[in-house]
Amino acid sequence: MAARRIQEENDSDYDRQSKLKAFDDTKAGVKGLVDAGVTKIPRIFIQEQCAKVDDSPASIEPNFTIPIIDIEGWDGDENRRHNIVEKIGGACKKWGFFQVVNHGIPRNVLEDMIDGIHRFHHQDVEVKKGFYSRDQTLKVLYNSNFDLYRTPAASWRDTLTCVMAPNPPNPEEFPPICRDILVDYSKRIMALGITLFGLLSEALGLEPNHLEDIGCAEGLYILGHCYPACPEPELAMGTRKHADSGFLTLLLQDQIGGLQVLHENQWVNVNPAPGSLVVNVGDLFQLISNDIFTSVHHRVLAKNIGPRISVAGIFRQPLLPETLRMYGPIKELLSEENPPVYREITVKEFMALRILTGYDVLRHLKL
């Protein structure tokens, strides 16, 4: 039935750009479609490769689980810290993903952050429209699919984006409905990110402050995603298969699930562990680690239940004109036996090339 629906849509002549613009102009996002009672998803969201995109050649593997790492006591006993560093380094080499528990952010703060993003996406649509924009120079904006006009099929997702570092928004720029928790949570994520960069520095055999010193924690984006219940989840994706662009992502997700990681050509469910955060390596981290750490593909399934709420903290320098720092494989990791795999590049050039290459940027940077 799903295949027939795709064929029917393919047989219909339509102006895709006008459909995208019409959807964009509502400023109501995917949630607006659900609120309007749609029973069939619009053509712009249909993934055309197959009924459930990206399942072939990979299959769903229920027996794999990404590592769950307890970092309590990382700053205490030397043996304890060494053990944590070993586990984190191993996870980043083998998986590119792990879940972290006992990370120091209280459970009630995590719950309040999920609730805050839920409140934002479920407030009066006219209030929410005031934040709707595609102006990437803004520090606070809401829209559906940042790449709406470039992607082959839109994802079943709306997002509130806040650029929290290095120069956070003024308090009045935040949505009042979630302002306080956004500020509090971001400070805690920044502190945890710096801790993780220290542990990851040691996992690479570097001084603990190395990754922080080269600017890996200078920029922080907070993305509050809402994935409404989808009437035809077999035809859509919450988020298409991709690898993250930045150095590191710390993801908070609710209990609905749907995140999957591609591991050994099989999709692995990332089932939320209570109180955990999902940590994953981004493309820039793979570049500077000279392929020691791996940025892997992942996706979010659309579901007929929801909304699913998640909050991503992405460590990546902002695209400012003055941000001219060059990033390439870290010199201390190189030798005659391990020459550089990639050329140096600025983050701004990296992001532009990522768009030009269809997000396959690392392959185009190889020496």
Secondary structure, DSSP 8 states (H G I E B T S, - for coil): -HHHHHHHHHHS---HHHHHHHHHHH--HHHHHHHTT-SS--GGG---SSSSTT-SS-EE-TT----EEE-TTTTS-HHHHHHHHHHHHHHHHHTSEEEEES-SS-HHHHHHHHHHHHHHHHS-HHHHHTTB---TT-SEEEES-TTTTTSSS--S-EEEEEEEESS---GGGS-GGGHHHHHHHHHHHHHHHHHHHHHHHHHTTS-TTHHHHTTTTS-EEEEEEEE---S-GGG-EEEEEE---SSEEEEEE-SS--EEEEETTEEEE----TT-EEEEE-HHHHHHTTTSS----EEEE--SS--EEEEEEEE-----TT---EE-S-GGG--SSS--SB--EEHHHHHHHHHHTTT-HHHHTB-
